[in-house]
């Protein structure tokens, strides 16, 4: 979108109601394709500032992948699995749940569906509250500012907009050689729909999704193999934290085949057969492929519209979330990593601000937190030790084990720790890494301190409620200061 167009639109009040431009066409200030985190927040932002907004969603539901097949369903399945099996408290109270397998599966499915439905309702309420026109159908870019929509209910309509946002999200990668047409071979969008108890599962990919499901199925007492070419799970995490997680998953009962790779997945008379490069052959009840995603851009008319994508269908954008086509923006998973719902929301908001000239573009630097909803949870923000060393920073670390935390002891979840990475010269906090019961919650305190350029001294002087998980920050800071005092202290 040109600067002249931005200026003219910023100075001109928006007239209410759609303006017909041609037969069967309606005019909107902003057209959003996709109702996931990026699309929803972008549409709401534009509507809040008085823009006429249309949102096109090809599914009959709203909310995108986080609501329908990942994110919320996965996290709900995790909590439900831990609850119905009593996994968290078996060692503390010596009590285990005795629930017939098929009944447990029904409980898991029902709970997951209920929470997903509630989450979708919240998205729909938000769209309604902002008076956003929602159309369910398949959108195709059809010329400058024109979107043709083949409606799910039949027929088609034409929308014309001053700006368009592509927020179509991503889907699991389906590489050749993996028979996804087999009912027992899944990706992350289908595996949570359990139809029967799983006795064993081979999970290909030790990233966030693979590790989450590995721990969930282990808690459900399935035999789990986790396979990846990498030498450790969650390789993007701090190495120490990653290795602690690997040990925890192994103690739970999962088998980590790292590094190794799958050479074939086949159906034989005996059932599924998974062949590995190491020569080992597995015979799991189910297979989950959880290695990689690609952008949902097929059929959108990208080439004709002049929108550039990479070899995985991910849209290329600049710092203003503009694509290579004037007036067309993109945000969320469809533009690639970090592909986090929280980041997608902010990308969507910023893209709408640029597209609609709302003036709300001063967001500062993105500082995303990464959370893995495994058992135990793992989370991080900022630099790892390796990244600090690679940047030539003279750094130190401080650690606090949850085994010494009263709140963790009360909860019976003493595994894990808080780890701080900070500069030695001024004690400025650079990174926080947490493994433990509610790591995805605890991490946000560290995020706030890093975002504001704070030092580990903040944790020393802060007064935290006792007992709490976050009190571990104070003792991690004390540990870091002690390491500074003794330069020879081991890392």
C-alpha positions in Angstrom: 0.0 0.0 0.0 1.5 3.4 -1.0 2.3 6.2 1.4 -0.2 8.4 -0.4 -2.9 5.9 0.1 -2.0 5.6 3.8 -2.2 9.4 4.2 -5.4 9.8 2.4 -7.1 7.0 4.3 -5.7 8.3 7.6 -7.2 11.7 7.0 -10.6 10.6 5.7 -13.3 9.4 8.0 -14.7 5.9 7.2 -18.3 5.9 5.9 -20.4 3.2 7.5 -21.9 0.4 5.5 -20.5 -1.5 2.5 -20.2 0.4 -0.8 -21.1 -1.6 -3.9 -18.3 -1.3 -6.6 -19.7 -3.7 -9.1 -22.5 -6.2 -9.4 -22.2 -8.7 -6.5 -19.2 -6.9 -4.9 -18.9 -5.2 -1.6 -16.2 -2.8 -0.5 -14.2 -3.1 2.8 -11.3 -1.2 4.1 -9.6 -4.4 5.2 -10.0 -8.0 4.1 -8.5 -10.7 6.3 -8.2 -14.3 5.0 -7.9 -16.7 8.0 -9.3 -16.5 11.5 -6.4 -17.9 13.5 -4.5 -15.8 16.1 -3.1 -13.4 13.5 -6.3 -13.0 11.5 -8.5 -12.5 14.5 -6.3 -9.9 16.2 -5.7 -8.1 12.9 -9.4 -7.9 12.1 -10.3 -6.8 15.6 -7.6 -4.1 15.6 -8.7 -2.6 12.3 -12.4 -2.7 13.3 -11.6 -1.1 16.7 -10.2 1.9 14.7 -13.4 2.2 12.7 -12.4 0.3 9.6 -14.9 -1.9 7.8 -13.5 -5.4 8.0 -14.4 -8.7 6.3 -12.9 -11.9 7.4 -12.9 -15.1 5.2 -12.4 -18.5 6.9 -12.5 -21.7 4.8 -13.5 -23.9 7.7 -16.9 -23.9 9.2 -15.2 -23.0 12.5 -13.2 -19.9 13.6 -10.0 -19.7 15.6 -7.6 -21.6 13.3 -5.3 -24.4 14.2 -4.7 -23.4 17.8 -8.4 -23.9 18.5 -9.2 -26.8 16.2 -6.2 -29.2 15.9 -3.2 -28.0 17.9 -2.4 -25.6 20.7 -5.5 -25.7 22.9 -6.5 -29.3 22.0 -3.0 -30.6 22.7 -2.7 -28.7 26.0 -6.1 -29.9 27.0 -5.3 -33.5 26.1 -2.1 -33.2 28.3 -4.0 -31.9 31.3 -6.8 -34.5 30.9 -4.3 -37.3 30.5 -2.5 -36.3 33.7 -5.7 -36.0 35.6 -7.4 -39.2 34.6 -4.2 -41.3 35.1 -3.2 -39.5 38.3 0.3 -39.4 36.8 1.5 -36.3 38.7 0.8 -37.6 42.2 1.5 -41.3 42.0 4.8 -41.1 43.8 3.7 -38.5 46.3 0.5 -40.1 47.6 1.0 -43.7 46.4 -2.4 -43.6 44.6 -3.0 -44.3 40.9 -6.2 -44.0 38.9 -7.9 -47.2 37.9 -10.0 -46.3 34.9 -10.9 -48.7 32.1 -8.9 -47.8 28.9 -11.8 -47.1 26.6 -13.6 -45.0 29.2 -10.4 -43.0 29.7 -10.2 -42.3 26.0 -13.8 -41.1 25.9 -13.1 -38.8 28.8 -10.1 -37.4 27.0 -11.9 -36.8 23.8 -14.9 -35.2 25.4 -12.8 -32.8 27.5 -10.7 -31.8 24.5 -13.8 -31.1 22.4 -15.4 -29.1 25.2 -12.5 -26.8 25.7 -11.9 -26.4 21.9 -15.6 -25.4 21.6 -15.4 -22.9 24.4 -12.2 -21.4 22.8 -13.9 -21.1 19.4 -16.9 -19.4 21.0 -14.6 -16.8 22.5 -13.1 -16.0 19.0 -16.6 -15.8 17.5 -17.8 -13.5 20.3 -14.8 -11.2 19.7 -15.5 -11.0 16.0 -19.1 -10.3 16.6 -18.3 -7.6 19.2 -16.2 -5.8 16.6 -19.0 -6.1 14.0 -16.7 -7.9 11.6 -18.3 -9.5 8.5 -17.4 -13.2 8.6 -17.7 -15.4 5.5 -17.0 -19.1 5.5 -15.6 -20.1 2.2 -12.5 -20.5 0.0 -10.8 -17.2 -0.9 -8.8 -16.5 -4.1 -6.9 -13.4 -4.9 -8.4 -12.1 -8.1 -6.7 -8.8 -9.0 -5.9 -5.5 -7.3 -7.7 -5.5 -4.0 -10.2 -8.2 -5.2 -11.0 -11.4 -3.4 -13.4 -14.0 -4.8 -15.0 -16.2 -2.2 -16.6 -19.6 -3.0 -19.0 -19.9 -0.1 -19.3 -23.1 1.9 -23.0 -22.7 1.7 -23.0 -22.5 -2.1 -22.4 -19.8 -4.6 -19.7 -17.1 -4.5 -19.3 -13.5 -3.7 -16.7 -10.8 -4.5 -15.0 -8.6 -2.0 -13.0 -5.5 -2.8 -10.6 -4.1 -0.2 -8.2 -1.2 0.2 -5.8 -3.7 1.9 -5.7 -7.5 2.3 -4.1 -9.6 5.0 -3.1 -13.2 4.4 -3.3 -15.1 7.7 -4.0 -18.6 6.5 -1.6 -20.3 8.9 0.3 -23.5 8.3 -0.2 -27.3 8.3 1.9 -30.3 9.1 4.5 -31.2 6.4 3.7 -34.4 4.6 6.9 -35.7 3.1 6.9 -38.5 0.5 7.4 -42.0 2.0 5.1 -41.5 5.0 1.7 -43.2 4.3 -0.7 -40.7 5.8 -3.6 -42.5 4.1 -3.1 -45.2 6.7 -5.6 -44.8 9.5 -2.9 -45.4 12.1 -0.4 -42.9 10.6 -1.0 -39.4 11.9 0.2 -35.8 11.9 -0.3 -33.3 14.6 -3.7 -32.3 13.3 -5.2 -35.7 13.6 -3.3 -37.6 16.4 -5.3 -36.0 19.3 -8.5 -37.5 18.0 -8.0 -40.7 19.8 -10.4 -43.4 18.8 -9.1 -46.3 20.9 -6.4 -46.9 23.5 -2.8 -46.7 22.1 -0.5 -49.4 23.3 2.6 -48.1 21.4 3.5 -45.2 19.2 6.5 -44.2 17.2 6.9 -40.4 17.1 9.1 -39.0 14.3 10.4 -35.6 15.3 11.8 -34.4 18.6 10.7 -30.8 18.4 8.1 -29.2 20.5 5.1 -31.1 19.1 6.9 -34.5 19.2 8.1 -34.0 22.7 4.6 -32.9 23.9 3.0 -36.0 22.5 5.8 -38.3 23.7 5.2 -37.3 27.3 1.4 -37.4 26.9 1.4 -40.9 25.5 3.9 -42.0 28.1 1.6 -40.7 30.8 -1.1 -42.7 29.2 1.1 -45.8 29.7 1.8 -46.3 26.0 5.2 -47.6 24.8 6.8 -44.6 23.1 9.7 -44.3 20.7 10.9 -40.8 20.0 13.0 -40.6 16.8 15.0 -37.7 15.4 18.2 -37.0 13.5 19.2 -34.6 16.2 21.4 -35.6 19.1 19.0 -34.3 21.7 15.3 -33.4 21.9 14.2 -29.7 21.8 17.5 -28.8 20.1 16.5 -25.1 19.9 16.4 -25.0 23.7 19.4 -24.4 26.0 21.5 -27.6 25.9 21.4 -28.2 29.7 17.7 -27.8 29.8 17.3 -30.1 26.7 19.4 -32.8 28.3 17.4 -32.5 31.6 14.2 -33.0 29.6 15.7 -36.0 27.8 16.5 -37.6 31.2 13.1 -36.9 32.5 11.3 -38.4 29.5 13.5 -41.5 29.7 12.7 -42.0 33.4 9.0 -41.7 32.5 9.5 -44.7 30.3 9.9 -43.3 26.8 12.7 -44.5 24.6 14.7 -41.8 22.8 16.3 -43.0 19.5 18.6 -40.0 18.9 20.3 -39.6 16.6 18.6 -41.8 14.1 16.2 -41.5 11.1 13.3 -43.3 9.6 14.0 -45.0 6.3 10.5 -46.5 5.7 7.0 -46.6 7.2 5.0 -49.5 5.8 2.0 -51.7 6.5 2.8 -55.4 6.8 0.8 -58.4 7.8 2.0 -57.9 11.3 0.8 -54.2 11.3 2.9 -51.0 11.0 6.6 -51.4 10.4 9.0 -48.5 11.0 12.5 -49.1 9.7 15.4 -47.0 11.0 18.8 -46.1 9.5 20.4 -47.9 12.5 18.9 -51.1 11.3 16.3 -51.4 14.1 12.7 -52.1 13.1 9.8 -51.0 15.2 6.2 -52.3 15.2 4.1 -49.6 16.8 0.4 -49.4 17.2 0.5 -45.9 15.7 2.9 -43.5 14.0 3.0 -39.7 14.5 5.0 -37.6 12.1 5.8 -34.3 13.8 8.7 -32.8 11.9 8.0 -29.6 10.0 5.2 -27.4 8.7 4.4 -25.6 5.5 2.3 -22.5 4.7 -1.3 -22.7 3.6 -1.0 -20.9 0.4 -2.2 -23.4 -2.3 -5.2 -22.3 -4.3 -5.0 -18.7 -3.1 -3.8 -17.3 -6.5 -0.5 -16.3 -5.1 1.4 -16.4 -8.4 -1.2 -14.4 -10.3 -1.3 -11.8 -7.5 2.4 -11.5 -7.5 2.9 -12.7 -3.9 6.3 -14.5 -3.4 6.5 -17.7 -1.3 9.4 -20.0 -0.4 9.7 -23.7 -1.2 7.4 -24.5 1.8 4.7 -22.2 0.7 5.6 -19.6 3.4 5.0 -16.0 2.4 7.9 -13.6 2.3 7.3 -10.2 3.9 9.3 -7.1 4.9 9.5 -5.4 8.3 6.0 -3.9 7.8 4.5 -7.3 6.9 4.1 -6.3 3.3 4.3 -9.0 0.7 5.8 -8.5 -2.8 2.3 -7.4 -4.0 1.2 -3.9 -3.3 -1.7 -3.7 -0.8 -1.3 -7.3 0.4 0.1 -8.1 3.8 0.8 -11.4 5.6 1.2 -12.4 9.2 1.3 -15.5 11.5 2.5 -19.0 10.8 2.1 -18.5 7.1 5.2 -16.3 7.1 7.3 -18.9 9.0 9.1 -19.1 12.3 8.8 -18.6 15.2 5.2 -19.7 14.4 3.9 -19.0 18.0 0.3 -18.0 18.6 1.5 -15.2 20.9 3.8 -13.8 18.2 1.2 -14.3 15.5 -1.3 -12.2 17.4 1.2 -9.3 17.6 2.2 -9.7 14.0 -1.4 -9.6 13.0 -2.0 -6.5 15.1 1.0 -4.7 13.6 0.2 -5.8 10.0 -3.3 -4.3 10.5 -1.8 -1.1 11.9 0.4 -0.7 8.9 -2.3 -1.7 6.4 -4.9 0.6 7.9 -2.7 3.4 9.0 -4.0 3.3 12.6 -0.7 4.7 14.0 -0.3 1.9 16.5 3.0 0.5 15.1 5.5 1.4 17.9 5.7 -2.1 19.4 9.4 -2.3 20.1 11.4 -5.5 19.6 9.7 -8.9 19.7 10.9 -10.9 22.7 8.9 -14.1 22.4 8.7 -16.8 25.0 8.9 -20.4 23.8 6.8 -22.9 25.8 6.7 -26.6 25.3 3.7 -28.2 27.1 5.3 -31.5 27.8 5.7 -33.3 31.1 7.5 -31.5 32.6 6.9 -28.2 30.8 9.9 -26.5 29.3 10.1 -22.7 28.5 12.7 -20.2 27.5 13.1 -16.5 26.6 16.2 -14.7 25.4 19.7 -16.1 24.8 20.9 -19.6 25.6 24.4 -20.2 26.9 25.5 -21.2 23.4 24.1 -18.1 21.9 25.7 -15.9 24.5 29.1 -17.5 23.9 28.6 -17.3 20.1 28.0 -13.6 20.4 31.2 -13.2 22.3 29.5 -12.1 25.5 31.3 -12.6 28.8 28.4 -14.3 30.7 27.6 -16.2 33.8 24.6 -18.4 34.9 22.6 -18.9 38.0 20.4 -21.9 38.8 17.8 -22.8 41.4 16.5 -26.3 41.5 12.8 -26.9 42.2 13.9 -29.6 44.6 14.7 -26.8 47.0 11.4 -24.9 46.3 8.7 -25.2 48.9 5.8 -24.7 46.5 7.2 -27.4 44.2 7.5 -29.8 47.2 3.9 -29.1 48.2 2.8 -29.9 44.6 4.9 -33.0 44.5 6.7 -31.7 41.4 10.3 -31.1 42.4 11.8 -31.9 39.1 13.4 -29.1 37.2 14.9 -25.7 37.7 15.1 -22.0 36.8 18.3 -21.0 35.0 19.4 -17.4 34.4 22.0 -16.3 31.8 23.4 -12.8 32.4 26.3 -10.5 31.6 29.2 -10.7 34.1 30.1 -7.0 33.9 26.7 -5.4 34.6 24.6 -8.4 35.6 22.1 -7.6 32.9 19.7 -10.5 32.3 20.1 -12.1 28.8 18.1 -15.3 29.0 15.8 -17.4 31.2 15.3 -21.1 30.9 12.8 -23.1 33.0 12.0 -26.8 33.2 9.3 -27.8 35.6 5.6 -28.1 36.4 4.4 -24.7 35.2 7.4 -23.4 33.2 5.2 -21.8 30.6 3.8 -19.5 33.4 7.0 -18.9 35.4 8.9 -17.8 32.3 7.0 -14.5 31.9 8.6 -12.9 34.9 12.0 -13.3 33.2 10.6 -12.1 29.9 9.5 -8.8 31.6 12.8 -8.2 33.2 14.8 -8.9 30.0 12.4 -6.7 28.0 13.1 -3.7 30.2 16.8 -4.3 30.3 16.8 -5.4 33.9 19.6 -7.0 36.0 19.4 -10.1 38.1 19.5 -7.8 41.1 15.8 -7.3 40.6 15.1 -10.8 41.7 17.3 -10.4 44.8 15.4 -7.4 46.0 11.9 -8.4 44.9 9.6 -9.8 47.5 7.7 -12.8 46.2 4.8 -14.6 47.9 5.9 -17.6 49.9 5.5 -20.4 48.8 5.6 -19.8 45.1 7.3 -21.2 42.0 8.6 -17.8 41.1 10.6 -17.6 44.3 13.1 -19.8 42.5 14.2 -16.7 40.6 15.5 -15.2 43.8 17.7 -18.2 44.6 18.9 -18.5 41.0 20.0 -14.9 41.2 21.8 -15.6 44.5 23.5 -18.5 42.8 24.6 -16.3 40.0 26.0 -13.7 42.3 28.0 -16.4 44.2 29.4 -17.5 40.9 30.5 -14.0 40.2 32.2 -13.8 43.5 34.1 -17.0 42.8 35.4 -16.8 39.2 36.5 -20.4 39.3 33.0 -21.7 40.0 32.1 -24.3 37.5 29.4 -23.5 34.9 
